[in-house]
Structure formats: C-alpha cells, structure tokens
Amino acid sequence: MMVSIFITLLALLGITDSVYLAYEHIIHAIPPCSSGLLVDCGQVLTSKYAIFLGIPLGIWGVTYYALVFAATVVSFFMLRRYSRWITLIATTGGFLFSLYLVFLQVFVIHAICLYCLGSALITTLLFLLSQTEFSLERKQLLVSSSKFLYKNIIKKLFFQIDPEKVHEVMLSSGEILGNCLPARTLAAYAFRQTNSSLTQTIDNITFPTPIGLAAGFDYEAKLMKILPELNFGFETIGTITNHPYEGNKRPRLGRLPLSRSLMVNKGFKNEGVKAIISKMSDRNFTIPIGISVGRTNKAKLKTQKQSIQDIIATFEKLEEAPLTHAYYELNISCPNLIGDITFYPPQNLKELLTAVETMKLSRPIFVKMPIEKSDKVTLKMLEIIAQFSINGVIFGNLQKDRNHPSLNPTEVSQFQTGYFSGKPTWERSNQLISLCYKYYHDKLTIIGCGGVFSPEDAYLKFKHGASLVQLITGMIYEGPQLISDITLTLPVLLKKDGFTHISQAVGSTSR
Ligand SMILES: Cc1cc2nc3c(=O)[nH]c(=O)nc-3n(C[C@H](O)[C@H](O)[C@H](O)COP(=O)(O)O)c2cc1C
C-alpha cells in the first residue's frame, strides 16, 4: 500500500515536471538550466528530438504520468488487477522510452537537459517500484500474454507440423534454453514464483509446487534445468527401460483437438537406462526429479519372470549409479507394449512387487496405475500395493477405450493404433483418485494425472484426494505458461474455500 502511494506521488511529480516542460515548449521559452559539462537544456529542448510524432515530449510526459497516476489510484478502489496491469505496461514502456531519450542526449545531441534527466529518474523509479510492488500482477500479465501468444500464434504453427517432430524440437530447444542462463533468468522472471501455501513435504521429498511433468514427455532427460523456471515443482523422466527401444511403428503421436487429446503409441521409446544414467550422473537438480521404470518393450521378453528380471535390472543400475533423483515411478500400465505380459492380476502384481521390495530401494516409489480397470479390480490392486513398501500411486495412465464419450469418433478413426491422453482420461482418473483416497489415504500418497487443462482442473484433483498433480497434454494445448497459471491461481481457489494450505484441500470432496 505504501509503495502504491509512493508511486502516485512520483507520478504527480512527473506530471509537474512535464507540465512545466510542455508549457515552456508552447511559449517557446527555455527553462533556466546552468550549462556546464554536457548540460545544456536549450540544445536538447530545441533539437528535433524534443518532438515525437508531431507532439512535444512534455505533452507525452503529462499523458504518461497522468495514466500511471490514474491507473494506480483506480487500483486502490476497483479493477485492481487490470489497473495494475495498465500501470505495469505504462511504466515499462515509459522506462524503455526514457532509456532511448537518455541515449539520444548523450550520444546524438551531446547535451543533457536536467529536467529530462529528472523525468528519466522518476520513470526509472516508477518502473522498479511497480515491478516489485505488483509482482503478482506482473506474473499474471505475463502468463496471460504468453497464453494469448501461444494459443494464437505458436500453437497454430506447431499444429501444422508432425507432432513427433514438434515434440523433438521442444525437447531440444528446452535443453538449449535450460543451459542458457539469460533464458533461464527470463523464464524465471516471467513464470517462477513461490507460495508457501503450495509447498509440501511428502514421503520426505520437498515439492516447491504441487504440479509436475508426467512421465513420457521428457523421456530423454533434457528438461531438468528449464522446468523449474516454468514453476514445475517436480518432473518424472522416462519411462526408461533396461534396453533401448526405437519406438513402435509410426504414427507414434497424433492430435485430436476436438477431443482435447493426444494419441500416444510410443511403446516406451527411450535410449535405455545406461544412456539416461550417463546424462543424469553427478547432477544436482533444483526440483525433485523422478525416474519412471518399465519393462523393455521387446518381443523376446516372453514371460512374466523375464519381464520382472528386466525391471529389476534397471532398478539395480539406477541404484548403483551416482544419481541424485528423488523418487521412482513403476509403470505397470503402459498400454502400448508388445506381448501380453500384464501385472494386473493379483498374483502377477505380487510377484513384481515382491521382487522390487527385495531391492530395498533408496528412494520412494509410486506405482503408475491404469484407468481402464473397474473399481473392483483397482481396489484389489490397491490392496496388494498397500501390503508392500510402496509410497503411493498415480492415477493414471492413458485412456484405452476408443469409444469413450469424450473422444470424437472421426478423430479416433484416423488412428489404427495407440491410446489417448488428455480429456478422455479426466473423469476416470478423478473417480479413481476419490476411490483410492477413501480407502487408502492414510497409507498411500496419491498423485493425480489426466486431463488437467486449467487451474480449476488441477484444484479438483487435489479436492478428490491427490496430494500432487502431473500433466502433459494440457501443456501442449494451453501452453507452457499453464503451470504458472495454475500455481498463481491455486492460492486464490484455496482462499475461496477457506483453506490456507494445499494439504487442507486434499481429499476435501472425498471424505
Ligand atoms: C506423448 C506422451 C507419452 C507418454 N509416455 C508415457 C510413458 O512413457 N510412461 C508413462 O507412465 N506415461 C506416459 N504417458 C501418459 C502420461 O504420463 C499421462 O499419464 C497421461 O497422458 C494423462 O495425462 P495428461 O492428460 O496430462 O497428458 C504419455 C503421455 C503422452 C501424452
């Protein structure tokens, strides 16, 4: 409040300075100004640069300061967000323009006008004060502008290109940006913010925000440095497997815009555990990083026993490597694999979990669950999972039902193979989160995943019982600013419901 008042007072001072300069310009007078080293008001104010687009700079100054003054005063009483956006846009524009004017004085006119310099000082102060005082509104403004840019330009361009190509480009550019300090700083300036109401320690891991990148997007471990700057609170790499796999036959990825979904048929395309270890070794991460592990997608893995041995071999390599990842995911629910190995029947699941348990893994482990199974089958699986040292479950993976009501049949008919992410997973994932919360919330951490496209979507998953939420498809359709949008909006949604911390909202509709 005090800073806002100071901004209005500075704007008033700026108005006074500009009114004086405008008046002197109109009556063709030169304000008294001692001439000394470089200082010469006359030379500046009579130069051709004293007029911009046919209007004297003094009048531009009055208009600018009056706008800042009016917008800040209005923000005391109403339309707080939008008035502050106007102040932020005006002070940023004003600051950049005054930099240009100072440059002109020093390097082009070779003279300085003290009144102009005073105005530049006021403009700089206004810029710095509004940036710090209205930092929340600044983030909201940047998030809204990025969303507009993404949906109206970037997405339209991307959606003209083969989706798998776009995915590769996103991963490579994300890696380059992550290695570039200015890019990281810029991304952090636009999107990163902390809010203590969203920070949680779960299974001994501290998550700065409860929104994570789900397994499958960063399967080559390229985005660990850039994601924290987008305000992701955690990320799962993979799914990786013991042996590399070049991926199923194309198409491996497709878009279903009307269904708000993606067709996925990668079948654990990945470089194999050794390559991932060499990329991640001896690296420290700013957010918790998880590694999703699945069975190698090769026809030669014919039996359940061979598949379990293959999974255990991956865990062994990861445990022996100098890695600082925070958790594991055990992916038992990928629907795109060769052969008919399944870990859903109780005996098969028990065998797998027994083998994993004997490893005494050094990090928490979460099981990635299917969403196509009935409540009864899912409860049976949960009953088994709860008997082992498994920390939690993720609900869930892709939608297998090609006739699901939220899938547009014409869009589905373009693809002979593959399963579906995004909105078709939304409802069932929520139902299963609720179900699991009802029976196992004191035993298993629940991570919600599927169809999150907005802050409200994410919030609903928490209310159903998820302590953390992951996403991929929402980010593709809405843009990477979605994560910042969610983390900016969640505290507002919490407040509306009378909560002060995200953990209070968890399960509030499932109790
Ligand atoms: C391109 C793509 C690749 C995926 N690959 C994996 C994977 O390797 N392992 C996994 O557990 N889930 C994978 N998934 C499933 C997602 O992790 C997630 O469970 C599902 O997409 C629902 O979330 P969403 O609607 O936010 O995308 C993949 C999803 C997509 C879109």
The ligand as an SDF file (V2000), in Angstrom:
LIG
                    3D

 31 33  0  0  0  0  0  0  0  0999 V2000
    3.4220  -38.1900  -25.5160 C   0  0  0  0  0  0  0  0  0  0  0  0
    3.0800  -38.9950  -24.3050 C   0  0  0  0  0  0  0  0  0  0  0  0
    3.9360  -40.0080  -23.9080 C   0  0  0  0  0  0  0  0  0  0  0  0
    3.6500  -40.7360  -22.7590 C   0  0  0  0  0  0  0  0  0  0  0  0
    4.5250  -41.6800  -22.3320 N   0  0  0  0  0  0  0  0  0  0  0  0
    4.3790  -42.2160  -21.1000 C   0  0  0  0  0  0  0  0  0  0  0  0
    5.3840  -43.0340  -20.5380 C   0  0  0  0  0  0  0  0  0  0  0  0
    6.4240  -43.2720  -21.1350 O   0  0  0  0  0  0  0  0  0  0  0  0
    5.1840  -43.5160  -19.2800 N   0  0  0  0  0  0  0  0  0  0  0  0
    4.0500  -43.2450  -18.5470 C   0  0  0  0  0  0  0  0  0  0  0  0
    3.9410  -43.6740  -17.3940 O   0  0  0  0  0  0  0  0  0  0  0  0
    3.0640  -42.4860  -19.0860 N   0  0  0  0  0  0  0  0  0  0  0  0
    3.2130  -41.9560  -20.3270 C   0  0  0  0  0  0  0  0  0  0  0  0
    2.2400  -41.1490  -20.8450 N   0  0  0  0  0  0  0  0  0  0  0  0
    0.9910  -40.9440  -20.0750 C   0  0  0  0  0  0  0  0  0  0  0  0
    1.0920  -39.6790  -19.2480 C   0  0  0  0  0  0  0  0  0  0  0  0
    2.1200  -39.7550  -18.3050 O   0  0  0  0  0  0  0  0  0  0  0  0
   -0.2260  -39.3850  -18.5340 C   0  0  0  0  0  0  0  0  0  0  0  0
   -0.4760  -40.4360  -17.6670 O   0  0  0  0  0  0  0  0  0  0  0  0
   -1.3940  -39.2310  -19.4860 C   0  0  0  0  0  0  0  0  0  0  0  0
   -1.0230  -38.5860  -20.6540 O   0  0  0  0  0  0  0  0  0  0  0  0
   -2.5290  -38.4240  -18.8450 C   0  0  0  0  0  0  0  0  0  0  0  0
   -2.0890  -37.1330  -18.5080 O   0  0  0  0  0  0  0  0  0  0  0  0
   -2.3620  -35.8440  -19.4320 P   0  0  0  0  0  0  0  0  0  0  0  0
   -3.7990  -35.8480  -19.7960 O   0  0  0  0  0  0  0  0  0  0  0  0
   -1.9980  -34.6740  -18.5670 O   0  0  0  0  0  0  0  0  0  0  0  0
   -1.4770  -35.9600  -20.6110 O   0  0  0  0  0  0  0  0  0  0  0  0
    2.4740  -40.4550  -22.0170 C   0  0  0  0  0  0  0  0  0  0  0  0
    1.6170  -39.4610  -22.4480 C   0  0  0  0  0  0  0  0  0  0  0  0
    1.9050  -38.7190  -23.5640 C   0  0  0  0  0  0  0  0  0  0  0  0
    0.9450  -37.6220  -23.9950 C   0  0  0  0  0  0  0  0  0  0  0  0
  1  2  1  0
  2  3  1  0
  2 30  2  0
  3  4  2  0
  4  5  1  0
  4 28  1  0
  5  6  2  0
  6  7  1  0
  6 13  1  0
  7  8  2  0
  7  9  1  0
  9 10  1  0
 10 11  2  0
 10 12  1  0
 12 13  2  0
 13 14  1  0
 14 15  1  0
 14 28  1  0
 15 16  1  0
 16 17  1  0
 16 18  1  0
 18 19  1  0
 18 20  1  0
 20 21  1  0
 20 22  1  0
 22 23  1  0
 23 24  1  0
 24 25  2  0
 24 26  1  0
 24 27  1  0
 28 29  2  0
 29 30  1  0
 30 31  1  0
M  END
$$$$
